[in-house]
């Protein structure tokens, strides 16, 4: 294991809290091995849980239904139809992305890329718009029960076409946090001996857009978490209260589906990611 991974795990263990996985089921998720993440964890997870892998079939969504993240019937009626279609049929879309690093934070992004992201092939936040000018290669991967065919895990696997780096290899699921009445969206990014999780609340705006937030203030709130295990049933978790994210998915004035992903560190905006989602033609979905 690389020294930087060991340091991160020591930080989580010493500054976080030891948790009982039975009491914090909403925080527990798939973990990575001790080396490169990339898509390796997908095959390991499927083998471990005896699941069937389905890659990028037409009409495969991040969510089976929007109601999974606690959207009421009233909000579902107000939610823009294009936003709903995107989440329920994500594999039918192509993506363009632009990154906008703020001031002094761009060197930090480069350091993160060199120390962690490039090596692990996980969380490769694009450093400039040139890298992403050719767009993203996106796959929706479903891990399903071999008998019932029910989806156990949904992975959104995204690669920057120009560099072939994995921008995100995230598991999209939901969780029932006892501090909230409704289910929350949870995105799990496997890391060596643990994972990073973003737990997000949802809000349907008056204009029909969807706003997802991870802006909690304390452990147990929605937000960004590191979880670590020693493989012997012991777990530690660290709430990173300095990290806040907002994702707004909306239809613009020209009827184009877009998403703005804003990230703050200690209340200061350090990165904006802008996405344009284009419905594939029939030929491209085959």
C-alpha positions in Angstrom: 0.0 0.0 0.0 1.3 3.5 -0.9 2.4 5.7 2.0 -0.1 8.4 1.1 -3.0 5.8 1.5 -1.6 4.8 4.9 -1.4 8.4 6.1 -5.1 9.0 5.0 -6.2 5.9 6.8 -4.3 6.9 10.0 -6.0 10.3 9.8 -9.5 8.7 9.5 -8.8 6.3 12.3 -7.3 8.9 14.7 -9.6 11.9 14.0 -12.8 10.1 13.2 -15.0 7.9 15.3 -15.2 4.1 15.7 -18.6 2.9 14.6 -20.7 -0.2 14.9 -21.7 -1.0 11.3 -25.1 -2.3 12.6 -25.8 1.1 14.1 -24.6 3.0 11.0 -25.9 0.9 8.1 -26.5 4.2 6.2 -22.7 4.8 6.1 -21.6 1.3 5.1 -20.8 0.6 1.5 -18.5 -1.4 -0.8 -14.8 -0.9 -0.2 -11.8 -1.0 -2.5 -8.7 -3.2 -2.4 -5.3 -1.9 -1.5 -4.2 -0.9 -5.0 -5.7 0.6 -8.2 -9.5 1.2 -8.0 -10.6 1.9 -11.6 -13.2 -0.8 -12.5 -11.5 -3.6 -10.5 -13.8 -3.3 -7.6 -16.9 -3.9 -9.8 -15.8 -7.4 -10.7 -14.7 -8.2 -7.2 -18.0 -7.0 -5.8 -20.0 -9.0 -8.3 -17.9 -12.1 -7.5 -18.2 -11.6 -3.7 -22.0 -11.2 -3.8 -22.6 -13.6 -6.7 -24.2 -10.9 -8.8 -24.6 -10.6 -12.6 -23.0 -7.7 -14.4 -24.9 -5.7 -17.0 -23.1 -2.9 -18.8 -24.7 0.1 -20.3 -27.9 -1.4 -21.6 -30.4 1.0 -23.1 -32.7 2.8 -20.6 -30.4 2.0 -17.6 -30.6 4.8 -15.0 -28.8 5.9 -11.9 -32.1 5.4 -10.2 -34.8 2.9 -11.0 -37.4 5.5 -10.0 -37.1 9.0 -8.7 -39.2 8.1 -5.7 -36.2 6.1 -4.4 -34.7 9.4 -3.0 -37.8 10.4 -1.3 -39.4 12.6 -3.9 -43.2 13.0 -3.2 -45.9 12.7 -5.8 -46.4 16.4 -5.7 -42.7 17.1 -6.3 -42.5 14.4 -9.0 -45.3 16.2 -10.9 -43.3 19.5 -10.6 -40.0 17.9 -11.6 -38.9 18.6 -15.1 -39.6 15.6 -17.3 -36.1 15.8 -18.9 -34.5 15.6 -15.4 -36.6 12.6 -14.5 -35.7 10.9 -17.8 -32.0 11.5 -17.3 -32.0 9.9 -13.8 -34.1 6.9 -14.9 -32.5 6.4 -18.3 -28.9 7.7 -17.9 -27.3 5.3 -20.4 -29.3 7.0 -23.1 -27.2 10.2 -22.8 -23.8 11.5 -23.9 -22.0 14.1 -21.8 -19.8 17.2 -22.2 -18.1 18.7 -19.2 -16.3 21.9 -18.4 -14.2 22.5 -15.2 -13.7 25.9 -13.5 -11.1 25.8 -10.8 -11.0 28.9 -8.6 -7.7 30.8 -7.9 -5.3 29.1 -5.5 -7.1 25.8 -5.6 -6.0 24.7 -9.0 -2.5 23.7 -7.7 -4.2 21.7 -5.0 -6.2 19.9 -7.8 -2.9 19.1 -9.6 -1.4 17.8 -6.3 -4.5 15.6 -5.7 -4.2 14.2 -9.3 -0.5 13.4 -8.9 -0.6 11.9 -5.3 -3.9 10.0 -5.4 -6.2 10.2 -8.4 -3.9 9.2 -11.3 -2.5 6.3 -9.4 -5.8 4.9 -8.0 -7.8 5.8 -11.1 -10.6 7.3 -9.0 -11.9 10.9 -8.5 -9.9 12.4 -11.3 -11.4 15.9 -11.2 -10.7 17.5 -14.6 -8.0 20.2 -14.3 -8.9 22.1 -17.4 -11.5 22.2 -20.2 -9.0 21.1 -22.8 -8.8 17.7 -21.1 -12.5 17.3 -21.3 -13.0 18.9 -24.8 -13.6 15.5 -26.4 -16.3 14.7 -23.7 -16.8 11.8 -21.4 -17.2 8.1 -22.0 -20.1 7.1 -19.7 -21.2 3.7 -18.6 -24.1 2.6 -16.3 -23.2 -0.7 -14.9 -25.8 -2.7 -13.0 -25.0 -5.5 -10.6 -28.1 -7.7 -10.4 -29.3 -10.7 -8.4 -29.0 -13.7 -10.8 -32.3 -15.2 -9.8 -34.6 -12.2 -9.2 -32.8 -9.8 -11.6 -33.3 -7.1 -9.1 -30.6 -4.4 -9.1 -28.3 -4.5 -6.0 -25.8 -1.9 -7.1 -25.6 0.8 -9.8 -22.2 2.1 -10.8 -21.7 5.2 -12.9 -18.3 4.8 -14.6 -17.0 7.9 -16.3 -13.8 8.2 -18.3 -12.2 11.4 -19.8 -11.9 10.5 -23.4 -8.7 12.5 -24.1 -6.7 11.0 -21.2 -8.5 7.8 -20.5 -8.4 8.7 -16.8 -11.4 7.6 -14.6 -13.1 10.8 -13.5 -15.6 9.0 -11.3 -16.2 5.4 -10.5 -19.1 5.8 -8.1 -21.9 3.5 -6.8 -25.2 5.2 -6.7 -27.6 4.0 -4.0 -29.9 5.3 -1.3 -29.7 5.2 2.5 -32.0 5.6 5.4 -30.4 8.0 7.8 -32.3 8.1 11.1 -31.8 11.8 11.3 -34.0 12.3 8.1 -37.6 11.4 7.4 -36.9 10.6 3.7 -34.3 8.3 2.0 -31.1 10.1 0.9 -29.1 9.7 -2.2 -25.7 8.2 -1.4 -22.7 8.0 -3.8 -19.9 5.7 -2.7 -16.4 5.9 -4.2 -14.4 2.8 -3.2 -10.9 3.5 -1.9 -8.2 1.3 -0.5 -9.6 -0.4 2.6 -12.6 1.9 2.7 -14.5 4.5 0.7 -15.6 8.1 0.4 -19.3 8.7 0.5 -21.3 11.7 -0.4 -24.8 11.7 1.3 -27.2 14.1 -0.3 -30.6 15.5 0.3 -32.9 16.4 -2.5 -35.1 19.4 -3.3 -37.3 20.0 -6.3 -37.2 23.7 -7.2 -40.0 25.9 -8.4 -38.7 25.8 -11.9 -38.7 22.0 -12.0 -34.9 21.6 -11.5 -33.5 19.1 -9.0 -31.1 20.3 -6.3 -28.9 17.8 -4.5 -27.0 19.0 -1.4 -24.3 17.6 0.9 -24.0 20.6 3.2 -24.4 19.2 6.7 -22.6 20.7 9.7 -22.0 17.6 12.0 -21.6 13.9 12.0 -24.9 12.3 11.1 -25.9 15.1 8.7 -25.8 14.9 4.9 -22.3 15.5 3.7 -18.9 14.0 2.9 -17.6 11.0 4.8 -14.5 8.7 4.8 -15.1 5.2 6.0 -12.3 2.8 6.9 -12.3 -0.9 7.9 -9.5 -3.2 9.0 -11.2 -6.3 7.4 -11.9 -7.7 10.9 -15.3 -6.2 11.4 -14.1 -2.9 12.8 -15.0 0.4 11.2 -14.1 4.0 11.5 -15.8 7.0 9.9 -14.7 10.6 9.5 -17.2 13.4 8.7 -15.4 16.1 6.6 -17.4 19.2 7.5 -15.2 21.4 5.4 -16.5 19.9 2.2 -19.8 20.9 0.8 -21.4 20.1 -2.6 -24.4 21.2 -4.6 -25.6 19.7 -7.8 -28.4 21.4 -9.8 -29.9 19.5 -12.8 -32.1 21.7 -15.0 -33.3 22.5 -18.5 -31.9 25.8 -19.7 -33.6 28.6 -21.8 -32.7 26.8 -25.0 -34.2 23.5 -23.8 -30.8 21.9 -23.2 -30.4 19.6 -20.2 -27.5 20.7 -17.9 -26.0 20.2 -14.5 -23.9 22.5 -12.4 -21.8 20.8 -9.7 -20.4 23.3 -7.2 -17.8 22.4 -4.5 -16.8 24.4 -1.5 -14.0 24.0 1.0 -14.5 25.8 4.3 -17.1 28.0 2.7 -15.0 29.0 -0.2 -15.9 27.9 -3.7 -12.9 25.9 -5.2 -14.4 24.1 -8.2 -17.4 24.4 -10.6 -18.2 21.5 -13.0 -20.6 22.2 -15.7 -22.3 19.4 -17.7 -24.3 19.3 -20.8 -26.3 16.1 -21.3 -27.3 15.2 -24.9 -29.8 12.5 -25.7 -28.2 9.8 -27.9 -29.5 9.1 -31.3 -31.0 5.7 -31.9 -27.9 4.6 -33.8 -25.7 5.5 -30.8 -27.7 3.6 -28.3 -27.2 0.2 -30.0 
